[in-house]
Amino acid sequence: MNITSTPHRFTLEPFEAKRFANLSGQFDEHLRLIESRLGIEIRNRGNQFELLGEPGQTVSGENLLRRLYRETDATELSPDMVHLFLQESGIEELNNPSANLNIALRTRKGMIRPRGANQQLYVKAILDHDINFGIGPAGTGKTYLAVAAAVDALEREQIRRILLVRPAVEAGEKLGFLPGDLSQKIDPYLRPLYDALYEMLGFEQVAKLIEKQVIEVAPLAYMRGRTLNNSFIILDESQNTTMEQMKMFLTRIGFGSTAVITGDITQVDLPRGTKSGLTHVIDVLKGVPGISFTHFKPKDVVRHPLVQRIVEAYERFDAERQPFDRRPADNDPGARSEP
């Protein structure tokens, strides 16, 4: 690594050999990961560090190492944890401490803290508004944080029940006849919501709450005619709702209830020629008081680094193709099937 800039030096206190081993990782893998992602070189002797690279990146490196060192006091660091701190949104948060709203959600399994400015604004919006939209690519934490907010509200006894709703639309796959009762038929579609609940409450507690109907699972079609009071309602994969279904769902909200609608407008699985209710509602409800919209970007992705690059590559491809593609999109009302 050819670096000619002035070294950035700092010292981490207090010096504890065990914590420094935790910070560095096996064979210094954590330090090597930070080097490769930030494009810097890390040299250290004991608790004295010297970073070489672009000034902005070395300052980010110091902020990150200080944050990780604080974590070592009570946490065993892993490459996955270091990766989460290295996400672009995490680096922005480190470089701009004033943007940290210090929001945390309480569950039985521990505290959940949103990462990055956008996730924090999303959770704050859920706490402050009755109807909330989380729109963005896969892996940005839209569904997970919505479930965490629901569990937190249930633990604080602010609501009486949690409703998990999802449109049952196959992603271009013909599944045919599905055996079992209603719950067994739609469970596969709600698996991401269940996974988040199991992680936050445990298998046994979730099963008990479902049996007592404190947690209710239902397909979107079964919402018609209901008024939902003192509930936390999560509509996941809302890009697969029609305009009529979206209007029907939004008018179910009763007193003391909070609704979170999540979706990705780039992954619509509706039949050809059907416009997404999520795309439509963004224009219809823009500027309506009491309703929040949080738009996530590829930089907010908290999965594998390749997921962020894949999302960005698709966005670039769509942007380059758009001026040349005169045909209506598959899900636009004007789209026609080929003869």
Secondary structure, 3 states (H helix, E strand, C coil): CCCCCCCEEEECCCCCHHHHHHHHCHHHHHHHHHHHHHCCEEEEECCEEEEECCHHHHHHHHHHHHHHHHHCCCCCCCHHHHHHHHCHHHHHHHHCHHHCCCCCEEECCEEECCCHHHHHHHHHHHHHCCEEEEECCCCCCHHHHHHHHHHHHHHCCCCCEEEEEECCCCCCCCCCCCCCCHHHHHHHHHHHHHHHHHHHHCHHHHHHHHHCCCEEEEEHHHHCCCCECCEEEEECCHHHCCHHHHHHHHCCECCCCEEEEEECCCCCCCCCCCCCHHHHHHHHCCCCCCEEEEECCHHHCCCCHHHHHHHHHHHHHHHHHCCCCCCCCCCCCCCCCCC
